[in-house]
Amino acid sequence: MENEKIRIYDENGIAQGVATRQTVHEKGCWHETFHCWVVGRENNKDIIYLQLRSKDKKDFPGLFDITAAGHLMADEAVRDGVREVQEELGLQVDFAELTSLGMIKDQINLLNFTDNERCHCFLYRKQDNNDDAFELQTEEVSGIAKVEFEELAELVMGKKEEVEVEGFVPVAGESSRFKKQIGLKDLVPHSQDYLKKVIKQIGLALKK
């Protein structure tokens, strides 16, 4: 995976060549990713699904994250990123079913890890509340949680310190349910600018 070839850009989106995933993160090269936020509707409220990253992941194991996301390879177009939804979640989604939220920059700076992403963000409206529709790629995703969208928005905007999520983790062919309180420390540390912008765009899309 570290040797996957990824197209790199400058901050303004001008292509600069191709590099390995490892080089991209070591040098902090700008690159493009595909983000898909899956939403649904329960009890007359909008909900948003979060993936629980596998504890075996190299980066940010055991944290909650965007429902499905991944790097765009050097030979891929943005629409090809929809494969992440199928691979990680097992949902059969056509690119035409997605609502574009625009390109939003995200920067994560940690020791020996600099992630500068130009994120192509999309919304997918799940039409049912059946958890059985998810077939998780367990080496990547260990579970799925759902949270009321307005609650998550208040967490991101600093109006709440914690919100309640509930979800499931596949265990021996069955679904083990959980309910817990989470804060920003339990989420992958995307930049606050990214989170606030994507929450705003999701809110606008849900009103249409």
Summary of the structure (lengths in Angstrom):
residues: 208
radius of gyration: 16.5
end to end distance: 38.7
largest distance: 48.5
contacts: 618
relative contact order: 0.19
helix: 25%
strand: 44%
